[in-house]
Amino acid sequence: MQVTVCDNVDLNTEIWTRGDRMDNNFNDLFSIRGKVALVTGGSRGIGEMIARGFVASGAKVYISSRKAKACEETAAAIVRDYGGTCIALPADLSGAGGSKALAKEFSGLEDKLDILVNNAGAAWGAPIEDFPEAGWDKVMNTNVKGVFFTTQQLLPQLKAAAASGEPARVINIGSIDGLKNATFSTPSYGASKAAVHHLTRFLASQLTKDRILFNAIAPGPFPTWMLSTGVGFGGQVDDVDWASVGQQNPSGRVGTPQDIAGLAIFLCSRAGEYVVGQTIACDGGAVGAG
């Protein structure tokens, strides 16, 4: 093979453009400024962390959660802390009807949706011998059915965003419990998150051609209400000993808002545009180094 070496190349000259050619412009590589995002389960925990990161990075963000008051209070707090725009759209996404209602309300406000983060979720803990059907159905309905039907109902807005320029993005929030055995007795939760990871790959196989890019994030331990209930903090997030939980992690700490929001921003920016159909653990090494 003959290799030609070119001297005095102007690095500001367009060499390729996206598609059949590419360029060497690295400006705004990680920017999501001006994008419209919807984060389900955005009133607390992982969802709130991602919503805060998006607003701080210049995106217009809608957050949804089952409890209207909590959703509205979180949206107001985010705007107070970062400026920008964060709007509450309360919805119960445990059934297809709630997903349809959310999509209808959203479509009355926006013509397109650049970023969808399917984060709304539920967990249920009980010994295997006593695990109730209600605990199985609630978790599967919210964590798997909710992800699918929310995405389905918002496809027109996602396709409109993809047609207007950059690809639309969908991030499904899974869990390391869908990648390894769970610490707690939560069989439906781990099974639901494994399903979310596979559903992400399936949707990517079907919709990447429409320029809608799907990926999943599998968080490890973060200081959230859900983990707090599991480790004995009674749902408290502030003023509890998260350091003791972090000591059990290979990285020696629990995750921070910057960790989870940073990964989400990467996946939704130009920098992450060639990452498709993946499940990425954001866990301080709990899966890979544990």
C-alpha positions as CSV (number, residue, x, y, z in Angstrom):
1,M,0.0,0.0,0.0
2,Q,1.3,3.4,-0.9
3,V,1.0,6.1,1.7
4,T,1.2,9.8,0.6
5,V,2.5,12.3,3.2
6,C,1.2,15.8,2.7
7,D,3.2,18.7,4.2
8,N,1.8,22.1,5.2
9,V,-1.8,20.8,5.5
10,D,-4.1,23.6,6.8
11,L,-5.9,22.0,9.7
12,N,-8.7,24.5,9.3
13,T,-9.4,23.3,5.8
14,E,-12.5,21.1,5.5
15,I,-11.2,17.6,4.8
16,W,-14.4,15.6,5.2
17,T,-18.0,16.4,6.1
18,R,-20.4,14.1,8.0
19,G,-21.8,11.4,5.8
20,D,-19.6,10.5,2.8
21,R,-16.9,12.9,4.1
22,M,-16.0,14.2,7.6
23,D,-14.5,17.5,8.8
24,N,-12.0,18.2,11.5
25,N,-14.1,20.8,13.4
26,F,-14.0,20.0,17.1
27,N,-15.9,23.1,18.2
28,D,-18.8,22.4,20.5
29,L,-18.0,18.6,20.5
30,F,-19.9,18.0,23.8
31,S,-22.6,20.7,23.4
32,I,-26.3,20.1,23.9
33,R,-27.1,23.8,24.0
34,G,-30.5,24.6,22.5
35,K,-31.7,21.0,22.4
36,V,-35.2,20.0,23.7
37,A,-35.1,17.2,26.3
38,L,-37.6,15.2,28.2
39,V,-36.5,13.3,31.3
40,T,-39.0,10.9,32.9
41,G,-38.7,10.3,36.6
42,G,-37.0,13.7,36.7
43,S,-38.2,14.9,40.1
44,R,-35.5,13.2,42.1
45,G,-32.6,10.8,42.0
46,I,-30.8,9.9,38.7
47,G,-33.4,11.7,36.7
48,E,-33.0,15.0,38.6
49,M,-29.2,14.8,38.3
50,I,-29.5,14.4,34.5
51,A,-32.1,17.2,34.2
52,R,-29.8,19.5,36.2
53,G,-26.9,18.7,34.0
54,F,-28.9,19.3,30.8
55,V,-30.3,22.7,32.0
56,A,-26.9,23.8,33.2
57,S,-25.6,22.9,29.7
58,G,-28.1,25.0,27.9
59,A,-30.9,22.5,27.0
60,K,-34.6,23.2,27.4
61,V,-35.7,20.4,29.7
62,Y,-39.1,18.9,30.5
63,I,-39.3,16.6,33.5
64,S,-42.0,14.1,34.3
65,S,-42.9,12.2,37.4
66,R,-46.0,10.6,38.9
67,K,-46.3,13.2,41.8
68,A,-47.3,16.6,40.3
69,K,-46.2,18.6,43.3
70,A,-42.7,17.0,43.5
71,C,-42.3,17.5,39.8
72,E,-43.2,21.2,39.9
73,E,-41.0,21.8,42.9
74,T,-38.0,20.2,41.3
75,A,-38.5,22.1,38.0
76,A,-38.6,25.4,40.0
77,A,-35.5,24.5,42.0
78,I,-33.5,23.6,38.9
79,V,-34.5,27.0,37.3
80,R,-33.6,28.8,40.5
81,D,-30.2,27.1,40.6
82,Y,-29.2,27.3,37.0
83,G,-31.5,29.7,35.1
84,G,-32.6,28.3,31.8
85,T,-35.8,26.4,31.3
86,C,-37.2,23.4,33.1
87,I,-40.9,22.6,32.8
88,A,-42.9,20.0,34.8
89,L,-45.1,17.5,33.0
90,P,-46.5,15.1,35.6
91,A,-47.5,11.7,34.3
92,D,-47.9,8.1,35.6
93,L,-45.9,6.0,33.1
94,S,-46.7,2.5,34.5
95,G,-49.3,2.0,31.7
96,A,-49.6,2.8,28.0
97,G,-52.4,5.3,28.8
98,G,-50.0,7.5,30.9
99,S,-47.4,7.4,28.1
100,K,-50.0,8.5,25.6
101,A,-51.3,11.3,27.8
102,L,-47.7,12.6,28.3
103,A,-46.9,12.5,24.6
104,K,-50.2,14.4,23.8
105,E,-49.3,17.1,26.4
106,F,-45.8,17.4,25.1
107,S,-46.8,17.6,21.5
108,G,-49.0,20.6,22.4
109,L,-45.9,22.4,23.6
110,E,-43.1,21.2,21.2
111,D,-42.9,20.1,17.6
112,K,-39.7,18.1,18.1
113,L,-37.9,16.2,20.8
114,D,-34.1,16.0,20.5
115,I,-33.5,13.9,23.7
116,L,-35.6,11.5,25.6
117,V,-34.3,10.0,28.8
118,N,-36.5,7.1,30.0
119,N,-35.6,7.1,33.7
120,A,-39.0,6.6,35.5
121,G,-38.7,3.4,37.4
122,A,-39.8,1.4,40.4
123,A,-38.3,-1.3,42.7
124,W,-39.7,-3.9,45.1
125,G,-37.8,-5.9,47.6
126,A,-38.9,-9.1,49.3
127,P,-37.6,-12.6,49.9
128,I,-38.1,-14.9,47.0
129,E,-40.5,-17.1,49.0
130,D,-42.8,-14.2,49.8
131,F,-42.4,-12.1,46.7
132,P,-45.8,-10.9,45.6
133,E,-47.3,-10.7,42.1
134,A,-48.0,-7.0,42.7
135,G,-44.3,-6.4,43.2
136,W,-43.5,-8.2,39.9
137,D,-46.2,-6.4,37.9
138,K,-45.6,-2.9,39.2
139,V,-41.9,-3.0,38.5
140,M,-42.2,-4.6,35.0
141,N,-45.0,-2.2,34.0
142,T,-43.1,0.9,35.0
143,N,-39.5,-0.2,34.1
144,V,-40.2,-2.0,30.8
145,K,-43.7,-1.3,29.5
146,G,-43.3,2.4,30.4
147,V,-40.0,2.7,28.5
148,F,-41.4,1.1,25.3
149,F,-44.7,2.9,25.2
150,T,-43.3,6.3,26.1
151,T,-40.8,6.0,23.3
152,Q,-43.5,4.7,20.9
153,Q,-45.8,7.7,21.6
154,L,-43.0,10.2,21.2
155,L,-41.7,8.8,17.9
156,P,-43.3,11.6,15.8
157,Q,-41.4,14.3,17.8
158,L,-38.2,12.3,17.8
159,K,-38.4,11.8,14.0
160,A,-39.1,15.5,13.6
161,A,-35.9,16.3,15.5
162,A,-33.9,13.9,13.5
163,A,-35.2,15.3,10.2
164,S,-34.2,18.9,11.3
165,G,-30.5,18.2,11.7
166,E,-28.6,16.1,14.2
167,P,-29.9,12.6,15.1
168,A,-32.4,12.4,18.0
169,R,-31.2,10.6,21.1
170,V,-33.0,8.2,23.5
171,I,-31.2,7.1,26.7
172,N,-32.9,4.3,28.7
173,I,-31.8,4.1,32.3
174,G,-31.0,0.5,33.2
175,S,-29.0,-0.7,36.2
176,I,-25.9,-2.7,37.1
177,D,-28.5,-5.1,38.6
178,G,-29.4,-5.9,35.0
179,L,-25.7,-6.8,34.3
180,K,-24.9,-8.8,37.5
181,N,-26.5,-10.4,40.5
182,A,-28.2,-7.8,42.7
183,T,-27.1,-7.2,46.3
184,F,-30.7,-7.1,47.5
185,S,-33.6,-9.5,47.0
186,T,-35.2,-7.6,44.1
187,P,-35.8,-10.2,41.4
188,S,-38.3,-8.2,39.3
189,Y,-36.0,-5.1,39.4
190,G,-33.0,-6.9,38.0
191,A,-35.0,-8.7,35.4
192,S,-36.7,-5.5,34.3
193,K,-33.4,-3.7,33.9
194,A,-31.9,-6.6,31.9
195,A,-35.0,-6.3,29.7
196,V,-34.4,-2.5,29.3
197,H,-30.8,-3.2,28.2
198,H,-32.0,-5.7,25.5
199,L,-35.0,-3.4,24.5
200,T,-32.4,-0.7,23.9
201,R,-30.5,-2.9,21.5
202,F,-33.8,-3.9,19.7
203,L,-35.0,-0.3,19.3
204,A,-31.5,0.6,18.0
205,S,-31.7,-2.1,15.4
206,Q,-35.1,-0.8,14.2
207,L,-34.7,3.0,14.4
208,T,-31.1,3.9,13.9
209,K,-32.0,4.1,10.2
210,D,-34.4,6.9,11.1
211,R,-31.6,8.8,12.8
212,I,-32.9,8.1,16.3
213,L,-29.9,6.8,18.4
214,F,-30.6,4.5,21.4
215,N,-28.2,3.7,24.2
216,A,-28.7,2.6,27.8
217,I,-26.9,3.7,31.0
218,A,-26.6,1.2,33.8
219,P,-25.9,3.2,37.0
220,G,-24.3,1.7,40.0
221,P,-24.5,3.2,43.5
222,F,-25.7,6.8,43.6
223,P,-27.1,8.8,46.5
224,T,-30.8,8.4,45.7
225,W,-34.0,7.7,47.5
226,M,-34.2,4.2,45.9
227,L,-30.8,3.2,47.1
228,S,-31.3,4.8,50.5
229,T,-34.3,2.6,51.2
230,G,-32.2,-0.5,50.3
231,V,-29.2,0.3,52.5
232,G,-31.3,1.2,55.5
233,F,-31.3,5.0,55.4
234,G,-35.1,5.0,55.2
235,G,-35.3,7.1,52.0
236,Q,-33.2,9.9,53.4
237,V,-30.7,11.3,50.9
238,D,-29.1,14.2,52.7
239,D,-27.1,14.0,56.0
240,V,-26.6,10.2,55.8
241,D,-23.4,8.2,55.6
242,W,-23.0,7.7,51.9
243,A,-19.2,7.3,52.4
244,S,-19.8,4.0,54.1
245,V,-21.8,2.8,51.0
246,G,-19.0,4.1,48.7
247,Q,-16.3,2.1,50.6
248,Q,-17.8,-1.1,49.2
249,N,-17.3,0.2,45.6
250,P,-13.9,-0.3,43.8
251,S,-13.7,3.5,43.3
252,G,-14.2,4.1,47.0
253,R,-17.2,6.4,46.6
254,V,-20.8,6.6,45.3
255,G,-21.6,8.5,42.1
256,T,-22.1,12.2,41.8
257,P,-24.5,14.3,39.6
258,Q,-21.5,15.1,37.4
259,D,-20.8,11.5,36.8
260,I,-24.2,10.5,35.5
261,A,-25.0,13.8,33.8
262,G,-21.6,13.9,32.1
263,L,-22.2,10.5,30.5
264,A,-25.7,11.5,29.4
265,I,-24.4,14.7,27.9
266,F,-21.7,12.8,26.0
267,L,-24.3,10.4,24.5
268,C,-26.5,13.3,23.4
269,S,-23.8,15.4,21.9
270,R,-21.8,15.2,18.7
271,A,-19.1,13.4,20.7
272,G,-21.4,10.4,21.2
273,E,-23.0,10.3,17.8
274,Y,-21.3,7.1,16.8
275,V,-22.2,5.2,20.0
276,V,-25.3,3.2,19.2
277,G,-27.2,0.4,20.9
278,Q,-24.8,0.2,23.9
279,T,-25.4,-0.4,27.6
280,I,-22.7,1.6,29.5
281,A,-22.2,1.0,33.2
282,C,-21.7,4.2,35.2
283,D,-20.7,2.5,38.5
284,G,-17.2,3.2,39.6
285,G,-16.1,-0.2,38.6
286,A,-18.7,-2.3,40.4
287,V,-19.2,-4.5,37.3
288,G,-15.9,-4.3,35.5
289,A,-13.5,-4.2,38.4
290,G,-15.5,-5.6,41.2
